């Protein structure tokens, strides 16, 4: 499996591309919910939990999307 870190544990160019791709999406979610009066910390916790869920499902090689599954 490829790594997004180099031998000195710094981001590779691909890691920076992921960061650049994710930033506007995450910012849009934050902005929308903060505008409605919700806590940035709570929004962050929910988004982190989503990322962890997807990570676990991919590591465990589950075939079903955790959000789509009943």
C-alpha positions as protocol buffer text, in pm:
chain_id: "A"
residue {
  index: 1
  type: UNK
  ca { x: 0 y: 0 z: 0 }
}
residue {
  index: 2
  type: UNK
  ca { x: 128 y: 348 z: -84 }
}
residue {
  index: 3
  type: UNK
  ca { x: 208 y: 603 z: 185 }
}
residue {
  index: 4
  type: UNK
  ca { x: 112 y: 967 z: 195 }
}
residue {
  index: 5
  type: UNK
  ca { x: 421 y: 1040 z: 404 }
}
residue {
  index: 6
  type: UNK
  ca { x: 781 y: 1045 z: 292 }
}
residue {
  index: 7
  type: UNK
  ca { x: 1070 y: 882 z: 478 }
}
residue {
  index: 8
  type: UNK
  ca { x: 1087 y: 1186 z: 711 }
}
residue {
  index: 9
  type: UNK
  ca { x: 714 y: 1159 z: 789 }
}
residue {
  index: 10
  type: UNK
  ca { x: 629 y: 1471 z: 590 }
}
residue {
  index: 11
  type: UNK
  ca { x: 335 y: 1498 z: 352 }
}
residue {
  index: 12
  type: UNK
  ca { x: 395 y: 1383 z: -3 }
}
residue {
  index: 13
  type: UNK
  ca { x: 257 y: 1591 z: -291 }
}
residue {
  index: 14
  type: UNK
  ca { x: -39 y: 1352 z: -303 }
}
residue {
  index: 15
  type: UNK
  ca { x: -112 y: 1418 z: 65 }
}
residue {
  index: 16
  type: UNK
  ca { x: -122 y: 1790 z: -6 }
}
residue {
  index: 17
  type: UNK
  ca { x: -366 y: 1721 z: -291 }
}
residue {
  index: 18
  type: UNK
  ca { x: -598 y: 1536 z: -51 }
}
residue {
  index: 19
  type: UNK
  ca { x: -576 y: 1826 z: 193 }
}
residue {
  index: 20
  type: UNK
  ca { x: -655 y: 2074 z: -84 }
}
residue {
  index: 21
  type: UNK
  ca { x: -947 y: 1862 z: -202 }
}
residue {
  index: 22
  type: UNK
  ca { x: -1098 y: 1814 z: 144 }
}
residue {
  index: 23
  type: UNK
  ca { x: -1059 y: 2170 z: 271 }
}
residue {
  index: 24
  type: UNK
  ca { x: -1336 y: 2340 z: 68 }
}
residue {
  index: 25
  type: UNK
  ca { x: -1582 y: 2060 z: 143 }
}
residue {
  index: 26
  type: UNK
  ca { x: -1513 y: 2064 z: 516 }
}
residue {
  index: 27
  type: UNK
  ca { x: -1520 y: 2445 z: 522 }
}
residue {
  index: 28
  type: UNK
  ca { x: -1858 y: 2449 z: 348 }
}
residue {
  index: 29
  type: UNK
  ca { x: -2002 y: 2207 z: 605 }
}
residue {
  index: 30
  type: UNK
  ca { x: -1859 y: 2408 z: 894 }
}
residue {
  index: 31
  type: UNK
  ca { x: -1979 y: 2741 z: 754 }
}
residue {
  index: 32
  type: UNK
  ca { x: -2332 y: 2610 z: 690 }
}
residue {
  index: 33
  type: UNK
  ca { x: -2378 y: 2464 z: 1040 }
}
residue {
  index: 34
  type: UNK
  ca { x: -2200 y: 2744 z: 1226 }
}
residue {
  index: 35
  type: UNK
  ca { x: -2429 y: 2990 z: 1047 }
}
residue {
  index: 36
  type: UNK
  ca { x: -2721 y: 2797 z: 1199 }
}
residue {
  index: 37
  type: UNK
  ca { x: -2571 y: 2850 z: 1544 }
}
residue {
  index: 38
  type: UNK
  ca { x: -2404 y: 2514 z: 1610 }
}
residue {
  index: 39
  type: UNK
  ca { x: -2075 y: 2470 z: 1794 }
}
residue {
  index: 40
  type: UNK
  ca { x: -1763 y: 2435 z: 1577 }
}
residue {
  index: 41
  type: UNK
  ca { x: -1625 y: 2187 z: 1830 }
}
residue {
  index: 42
  type: UNK
  ca { x: -1935 y: 1965 z: 1806 }
}
residue {
  index: 43
  type: UNK
  ca { x: -1934 y: 1985 z: 1425 }
}
residue {
  index: 44
  type: UNK
  ca { x: -1568 y: 1883 z: 1432 }
}
residue {
  index: 45
  type: UNK
  ca { x: -1641 y: 1583 z: 1656 }
}
residue {
  index: 46
  type: UNK
  ca { x: -1913 y: 1461 z: 1423 }
}
residue {
  index: 47
  type: UNK
  ca { x: -1695 y: 1499 z: 1114 }
}
residue {
  index: 48
  type: UNK
  ca { x: -1404 y: 1322 z: 1285 }
}
residue {
  index: 49
  type: UNK
  ca { x: -1635 y: 1035 z: 1380 }
}
residue {
  index: 50
  type: UNK
  ca { x: -1745 y: 1005 z: 1017 }
}
residue {
  index: 51
  type: UNK
  ca { x: -1385 y: 987 z: 899 }
}
residue {
  index: 52
  type: UNK
  ca { x: -1299 y: 727 z: 1163 }
}
residue {
  index: 53
  type: UNK
  ca { x: -1602 y: 518 z: 1062 }
}
residue {
  index: 54
  type: UNK
  ca { x: -1496 y: 518 z: 698 }
}
residue {
  index: 55
  type: UNK
  ca { x: -1139 y: 435 z: 797 }
}
residue {
  index: 56
  type: UNK
  ca { x: -1251 y: 137 z: 1005 }
}
residue {
  index: 57
  type: UNK
  ca { x: -1483 y: 9 z: 737 }
}
residue {
  index: 58
  type: UNK
  ca { x: -1206 y: 28 z: 478 }
}
residue {
  index: 59
  type: UNK
  ca { x: -950 y: -138 z: 708 }
}
residue {
  index: 60
  type: UNK
  ca { x: -1197 y: -414 z: 789 }
}
residue {
  index: 61
  type: UNK
  ca { x: -1274 y: -438 z: 416 }
}
residue {
  index: 62
  type: UNK
  ca { x: -1648 y: -412 z: 461 }
}
residue {
  index: 63
  type: UNK
  ca { x: -1826 y: -399 z: 129 }
}
residue {
  index: 64
  type: UNK
  ca { x: -2122 y: -194 z: 243 }
}
residue {
  index: 65
  type: UNK
  ca { x: -2113 y: 179 z: 297 }
}
residue {
  index: 66
  type: UNK
  ca { x: -2164 y: 242 z: 673 }
}
residue {
  index: 67
  type: UNK
  ca { x: -2398 y: 531 z: 598 }
}
residue {
  index: 68
  type: UNK
  ca { x: -2606 y: 334 z: 348 }
}
residue {
  index: 69
  type: UNK
  ca { x: -2634 y: 17 z: 559 }
}
residue {
  index: 70
  type: UNK
  ca { x: -2944 y: -35 z: 773 }
}
